[in-house]
Amino acid sequence: MIYPSEFKEKISLFKRLKLRLGLRVYIGDDFIPKKTRIYLWKCATCKTYYLDYLRGYKEYITCPRCGK
């Protein structure tokens, strides 16, 4: 599992800019129960950063705090 303290040095300036614009950023792979791409993103409502994987056919991410 990737933890927030591990990816601090891995985020480039370009990726930080994408986060500020509200886009998701690919961080790395995790094996839960199969190989899964993990993304860092910022909720537009809560203004909080989250690590999560894409869900469903449309590949969406929902905020665990506000549900949006």
C-alpha positions in Angstrom: 0.0 0.0 0.0 1.2 3.5 -0.8 1.1 5.9 2.1 1.2 9.7 1.9 4.6 10.0 3.5 6.1 7.8 0.7 5.1 9.9 -2.3 6.2 13.3 -1.0 9.4 13.2 -3.1 7.8 11.5 -6.1 5.4 14.3 -7.1 6.9 16.6 -9.8 6.1 20.2 -10.4 3.9 19.3 -13.3 1.9 16.8 -11.2 1.4 19.4 -8.4 0.1 21.8 -11.0 -2.4 19.3 -12.2 -3.5 18.7 -8.6 -4.1 22.5 -8.2 -6.2 22.5 -11.4 -8.4 19.7 -9.9 -7.1 16.8 -12.0 -6.2 13.4 -10.6 -2.5 12.4 -10.6 -1.2 8.8 -11.0 1.0 7.9 -8.1 1.8 4.2 -8.4 0.5 0.7 -8.3 -0.9 -1.3 -5.4 -1.9 -5.0 -5.2 -5.4 -5.0 -3.6 -6.2 -8.0 -4.6 -4.8 -7.4 -8.1 -2.6 -4.8 -9.6 -4.5 -1.4 -9.2 -3.5 2.1 -10.3 -3.5 4.5 -7.3 -4.3 8.2 -7.9 -3.9 11.3 -5.7 -6.7 13.9 -6.1 -8.2 16.8 -4.4 -11.9 17.0 -3.6 -13.3 20.3 -4.9 -15.8 20.5 -2.1 -13.7 19.5 1.0 -10.4 20.8 -0.3 -8.8 17.6 1.0 -6.3 15.4 -0.7 -7.0 11.6 -1.1 -5.3 8.5 -2.4 -7.7 6.2 -4.2 -8.3 4.0 -7.2 -10.7 4.5 -10.1 -14.1 2.9 -9.8 -16.6 1.6 -12.3 -16.7 1.5 -16.0 -16.5 5.3 -16.2 -13.5 5.4 -13.9 -14.8 7.9 -11.3 -13.5 8.8 -7.8 -15.8 9.7 -5.0 -14.8 11.6 -1.9 -15.0 9.5 1.3 -15.8 12.6 3.3 -18.6 14.3 1.4 -19.5 11.7 -1.2 -19.1 14.0 -4.2 
